[in-house]
Amino acid sequence: MKTTRPDSRPTPPRTDAAREAPKPQVRNEIKPQPQTARRPEEGFSNFDSKARRAPNAETLGAAAIALQPSRVAPGSYPTAADVKSIAAMENPVERNLAITQGYHDLSNALGEMLGKENANWATFGTWASKQAGASIRQEDLPKFLMDAIKGSGAVGEKLSKMDDVLRKLGLPALPLGDIAAGASEALNNVSKAIADGNQFVFREIGQEMARFVDTFKDDTQLDPAKLEKFLGEIPAEKPLLKEAFTAYAKAQFEQDPNKKAELMLLGNNKIGLHEQTQLTPFIEKALNTPVKDTFRKILDQTIDAGIKALPFGLEQGAKLLKKTGIVDAAVNPLVDALAGVFRRLSTEHMMKLAVPGGALKIGNDLPPPAAFEKDIFPPHLRSIENPELREVLGKLDRSPDSLQGTGAKDWSKLDQRMNYIIDLFRSRQSDPHLFDPPFGRAGRYPVAQPRVS
């Protein structure tokens, strides 16, 4: 078996003339990474675990598949009409499940066309949508939030002072159920913003991916006129999508595995930048939901209702005492503490990316995949020669050819999101487990109301 030097990428078979030519210099040689122990709470996931059988580098770096019509079966992926039908579903939980399944089936269809040695954008989109579903369904976060509220930290201290004030007003202690109601309302606002973003991106990009599969799935060679017609149907204000699908179209018939991998990464990055630009208002809305206003409204309503329920004389006394500002002096610190806990937990909860076998914490630097821990990136992406891809990486990657500094501390910032995402795409592009079905099953199309078999 032919072996691959760790500091270079495998190259396709060369002709005799090529063998006589001087060996090209390896560009963008990867800088060594200091190896530090990672604890589970610092972003480790089963996805990166050495316990999982590492993919064989030679297999991942195999030559491109022979040119032949694809075997994309009708009904195995959502058409543009199916994408519209899924995006129109009203129930956000059901819609997210259908979107996640739809991304997976589009990913498979594109994989049949472009090869599964490289993940496409929908492959990554499957897992991003699955993680969005956890936030949409509010899994675990309410429990974490209530545990923090019941604890003896800052919130517990402020609650105790609030209860002292309520006793002076002749009222019972503040019911935790009312605080939970405030948390639930804030969570609903966050969930809706995430669900709306998930719906928007799938409706827009999913339709173009479905059109791409429909248009080119049976082609045996690149047809420039056909490609031009396809691109002409993408709105002019979406140039990144035009450039991305141009890269995919070229990758479909590229037999040099290095060039093919770079074209796929270029397409993934272009769609990723378009997607994240479009998602910015949804992310800002989720992260900046008016938590303080929500908790303040709930607490004020609870206190006012309690005062109103007192006998007339006590009610008037409580109202006068409230006007002195004693209530506000206790409510304001409690609201601040509740909002702080909510933001910390909700941000931590949202800033995860589901991947096969676990999750990555977006606020931490990306750990190298187990298969390529020493070299960081898969063989065909260890050096970048495509000029357009080099330009994209030069603009978006803060630490070229490195995973250091990839953690996004503020997910509302587009530059931080993209700095993380492009290294995620590059380092994981050859992981075959990304094509794993997110729910262990396949979808059926066409459907009026999407269902998973």
N, C-alpha and C positions, 0 to 999 in steps of 0.2 A: 504493500500500500504506500502510495506516495504521501510523505509527511509534509506538514506545513510549518514553516518557520514562525515562531511566535510573534515576530515583529513585522510580519508582512502578510499579505492576503494571498489565498490560492489564486492561481491564474489558469485560464483555459489552456487546452493543448495548443502548442505552437507549431508552426510549419518549420521545415528545415532552415528556411531563410531567417525565420525569427530566432531559431536557436543560435544562429551565428551572430545575431545582433547583440550589442552590449546589454547586460541586464539593467533595466531602468532603476533609478534610485527610488527608494520608498519614501513617499512624502507623508508629512503629518504623523511621524512616528509617535505612538502613544507614550505619554509620560508615565513612569511607574507611579503607583499609588501606595502610600503608606498603609499597611494593613493594621487596622485596629479592631479590637474585639467589639462586637455589636450585641447589646442586650436586647431582648424582645421588645421592651418598652421604648427603645430608641429607633424603631422603624423596621425591625427584622420581620420577615414574613416567611411562611412556608414556601412561597414562590421562589425565594432565594435560597432555600435550605439545601444543603448538600445531601440531605437524606433522599431528596428526589433524584431519580436517575438522570444524570446530566446528558443532554443531547450530544450526540457524536458530532464533532466539528467537521469531519469529512462529509457526513451526511448532510449537515446544514449547508455546507459549501459545495454541494453537488452541482454539476453543470445544469443549465436551464433545460427544461423539458423540451422534447422534440416538438416541432411545429405541427400541430394537428388541430382539427376542430375541437372545441371544448366539449365536455360532457356535462354541462350545466342542465340539469333536468328541469323541465317545466314544472312549476308548482313547488320547487324546492327553495325559492327565494321570493321576497315580496316585489311585485312590480311597482311602478310609480303610482298606479291606482291603489294598490294595497297600502303603500306608504301613506297616502292621503287618508285612507280609511282608518289606519291605526292612529295617525296624528289627530283625527277628529273624535276619537273616543273621549267621553266626558269624565269617566272615573279615572283619576290620576294614577291610582295604584295599578289598576288593570292596564291602563295605557302604558305605563312604564314597563310592565312585564312584557307586553307585546312589542314595545320598542326594543328592549334588550334582546328578545328573541329575533326580531327583525334584523337587527345589526348583525347578529351571529350568522343568520342565513345569507345575508348579503356578503358577509366576510367569506363564507364558504364558497359562494358563487364566484366572487372575485378571485379567491384562491384557486379555483379550478381553471380560471383564465390566465392568471398572472403567476401562478405557482405558489405553493404554501411554504416554500423555503424562506419567504419574506412575508411578514404580517402586513396587511393593508390598514388603512385608517379605520375601517369598520371593525376590524379585529380588535383594535384598542377601544373603539367606541362601545363595543359589547360590554366591556368590563367597567368603563366609566359610567355607562347607563345602569349597570347593576348596582354600583355604589350609590348612584343618585337615588335608586329605589329604596335603599336603606334609610336615607334621609327623608324621602317622601313618605315612607311608612312610619317614620319616627321610631325606628327600632332602637331599643336600649336607652336612648337619650333621656326620655322622661324619667326613667328609674335613676339614672346617674344624677340627674338634676335634683330630684327629690331627696336622694341620699345626701347630696351636698347641702341642701337647705336644712335638713334635719340634723346635720352635723354640728360640731361645737366650734366651728370656725367663725369667720366674719359674719356670715348670715345668722348663725345661731345667736351670736352676741347682740346683733341689731334687733333680732326678733324678741329677745328677752327685754330689751329696753322699750320696744314697742308695746309689749304686754303690760309693762309697768304703767305706761301712759294710759292704756285702755282701762286699766283698773281704776285710775283716777277719774275717768269719765263714767265709771259705773258699768263698763262693758266687759264681757268675757275675753279671754285670750284670742288672738287672731287665729281663725281656723286655717290649718295647713291646706285644706281643700281649696280655699280661696286663692292662696298663693299658687297652687297647682293649676288653677283655672287661668291665672295670668301666664304661667309658663306654657300652658297648652295653647293659648291664643298666640303667643309669640312664636311657638313652634309651628303653628299652622301657617303663619306668615312666611317663615323660612321654607317650609315644605312646598308652599305654593310657588315661590320664586324658583326653586330648584325644578319642580315639575314643569313649570312654564318654559324654562330654559331647555330642559330635556325634550319637550315637545317641539319647540321651535327649531332646534338643530336637526332633529330627525326628519321633520317635514321638509326642511330645506336641502340638507346634504343627502339624506336618504333617497329622495326622489332622483337626484342626479346620479347617484350610484346605481339605482335600479335602471335608469335609462342607459347607463354605460354598459351594464350587463346585457340588457336587451339588444343594444345596438351592435356590440362587438363579440358576443359569446361564441359565434360560429365562424369567426374570421380566421383565416390561415396566414394572413400577412397584413401589414399596416396599409390601410387605404387612406391616403392624405385627404382626398376629397370628402370621404365619409366622416373622417375625424373633424374636418373643418365644419361640416354641416352640424355635427353633434355639438361642437363648441359654440356655434352660432346661436344655439338655443339656450345657452347659459346667459343670463342677463349681463350686460356690459359692465355694470357696477360690481361684478363679482370676478375680477380678474384672477384672483388667487385660485378659484375653482377651475377656471379655464386652464391655468398653468399646471394645476395638479393632475387633471385628467389627461392633459397632453403627456405628462411624465408617465402616467399609468399606461397610456396607449403605446408609448415607445417601449416600456418595460415588457409588455405582453409578448413582443417578438424579439427581445434582446437575448442573445444566447451567451454573451459574456457574463458570467455570474457576478463579477465585480460591478460592471456597469448596470446590470439589472438591479442589484441591491441598492445602488446609489439612486437610481431612478425611482425606486419604490420609496426610499427614505425622502427623496425630494417631494414626491406626491403627498406622502403622509404629513410632512412638515407644512406644505402649502395649505392643505385642508385644515390642519391643526391651527395655523395662524388665523385663517378665516373664521373657523369655529370659535376660537377664544375671543376674537375681536367682537363677534356677534353676541357672545355670552356675557360680556362685561356688564351691561346693565342688570342682567338677571343675578349675577354674582354679587354686585354691589347691593342690590335690593335684599338678597338673602343675608349678607353680612351686616347690613346697616338697618335691619328691621327695627322700628322704634320700640325697643324693649322697655326702656324706662317709662315711656308713656303708657305702655300696656300694663305694667305692674302698678304704676301710680293710679291709673283709672280703676283697676280692680280693688286696690286697697281703699281708695276714697269711697267707692261704692259700698264696700263692706262696712266701713266706719260710719258713714252717713245713715245706712240702713239700721245699724245697731242703735245709733242715737235716736232715730225716729221711733224705734220700738220701745223706748223708755217711757215710764210714766211722765205726765206733763211737767211736773216740777223738776225732775231729774233731767228730762230732755232739755229744758231751757238752760239748766246749769251746765250741762255737757256742751251745748252750743256756745255758751259764753267762754268756757274753758278752751274750746277749740280755737276761738278767735284770737286767743292770746299767742298763738303760734306754737304751743307745746306739742300739738299733734304733728305739724309739719316738721318740727325739729327731730321727731322720732321717725317719721315716714321717709324723709329724704335720704338719710343714711341707709335705711333698709332697702329702698328702691335701688340705690347705687350698688349695694352689695349683691342683691338679687340679679341685677343686670350684668354685673361683672362675672358672676358664676355662670349665668346663661351664655354669655358671649364666649367665655373660655371653653365651656363644654361643647357648645354648638359648633364653634370654629374647629375644635379638635375633631369632632365627629365628622364634619363635612370635609376636612382636609385629609381624607384618606382616599386611596384608589384601590378598589377591589381588583385582585389578580388571581389567577388560578391557585387555590390553596391558601390564600391569606389576603393581606392588604398591606399597602405601602403607605407610610406616613409622609405626606407631601411636604411637611415642614422640615423634614430631615433630608440630608443628602441621600441620593440614590445609592444603595449598595450595589456592587457589581453582581451580575448574574453568576450563579454557581458554576455554570459551564465555562464562563470566560473570566473568572475572578481575577486572574493575573493580568489579562490583556484588556479587560473592561468591555470591549466591543467584539461582536462576532467577526469572524475572519474577513468577510468581504466589506466590512465597514471600518476596519482599523486605520486605514488611510483613505482620504477623500480626494478624488481627482476630478469629479464632475464640477466644472466652474460655477454653474448656477447653484449647486448644492453648497459648495464652499462659500459662496456669497451669502446664502441664507444662514448658514451656521455662523459665519463671521458677524452677522448682525444680531443674532439672537442668543448665541452661546457665550456666556460670560467667562467660562473656563474651558477653552478649547481642548478637545481630546482628553477631558478629565471629568470625573463625577464629583469632584470637590466643589462646594459652593452651589450645588444644584437645589438645595432645599429652598422652598418658597415660604418665607416667613409671613408675607402679606399676600394672600391669594387674590385679593382685589386688584393687584397690580398686574397688568398684562405682561410686562417684561419679565416679572418673576415667574409667572405661570409658564411662559414660553421657554424660559431658561431651563425649567424642570422638564417640560414636555418633550423638547427636542432630544434631550439626553435619554429620556425614557424610551422614546421611539428608536433611537439609534442602538441603545444597549440591549433592548429586548426584541428587536425586529426578527431575530431568527429563533425565538423560543416557540417551539411547536405547540406548547400547552396553551398558548393564547387562542388557538383554534378549538380548544375544548368547549363543548356546549355548556353555557352558563347554568342551565337547568337540567342537563343530562338528556335532552330530547330535541326533536326537530319540529319546526313549524310547518303548517300546511297553507298553501295559497292556490288560487285567490280565495278571499273570504270577505263577507260583508262585515261581520264582527270577528276580528282575529281571535283564533283560539290556538292553544298549544297542544299538540297530540301527546 
